[in-house]
Amino acid sequence: MIEINNLSISFGKQQILKNIDLTIPENQITIIVGQSGTGKSVLMKSIEGLIEPVEGSIIIDEKDLFILNKFELNKTRKKMAMLFQDSALLDSMNVYQNVALPLIEHTDLSEVAILKEVKEKLELVGLENVLTKMPAELSGGMKKRVALARAIILKPKYIIYDEPTTGLDPIIADEISNLILKLQNQYDIASIIITHDMDCIRKVKGHIAMIHDKKIVFDGTFNNFINDERKIIKEFVK
């Protein structure tokens, strides 16, 4: 479980988030929504331990992220994986090397075992026979799938999806949303989705937290969200 308590984040004199309280349960989907520039990505980076708040705490599995020593912080971070908005594949490495990299860096598995894991994860995301392809040879949707295979290769407890459908055509975006649901069911992980894409939100549903004007203005179920009568939410949902 991730518990965000009274979190406030500022860059200099500019306050980005104020008094954020949010619980992200295990084995469920949590969707953090809001218009561009509302602080969703800042909150995501804080959950990863990359941005330290001026006030408040983030408790991951009963450990306060910002008082951990370097060893414990790295250990906690290994429970989390990220699907970056731009996929963040390494251009100089082929698909196999990109997906295998976390295993090479963090495990003692043999080359044979690593190859087996990479093939399994690529098959899981619907890709085969792409091991030797370079990122430049892949479509946007294929890059997302390769990046997702890399994200799950260490079997994380939490996956953060940063705008997973942005920049994709509607058909591919729908496929990525379906893949998120498939992985959620297969691995029983906690999925944290940062998005402003209502099509993605309608597809995956889950628990929703909306950020507006530095604060969380909604924290509840999908059905309650789409039926909320407040203007800011109605404008977002339409």
Number of C-alpha atoms within 10 A of each C-alpha: 15 20 19 21 16 16 21 21 23 16 11 6 6 8 13 18 25 19 16 20 17 16 15 20 17 16 16 17 24 25 27 24 25 23 14 10 13 18 21 26 16 17 24 20 14 20 23 21 17 12 16 19 20 14 14 18 23 26 17 18 13 10 16 15 22 19 11 13 10 10 9 13 17 12 12 17 17 17 15 20 22 21 23 17 17 15 21 14 21 13 11 11 15 19 26 20 19 22 29 21 16 17 20 14 8 10 11 10 12 11 12 8 11 21 17 11 19 24 19 16 21 24 14 17 20 13 16 12 10 17 18 11 13 19 22 12 11 14 11 16 19 19 20 26 24 27 25 28 27 28 23 22 21 18 15 17 18 27 23 23 22 21 20 24 23 15 13 15 11 13 9 16 20 17 15 22 18 15 18 23 16 14 16 18 12 10 13 15 20 22 26 23 26 23 23 21 18 14 15 24 21 14 13 21 17 19 21 22 23 22 22 19 13 18 18 19 15 18 19 13 15 18 13 13 19 14 11 14 11 11 9 13 18 13 9 15 17 7
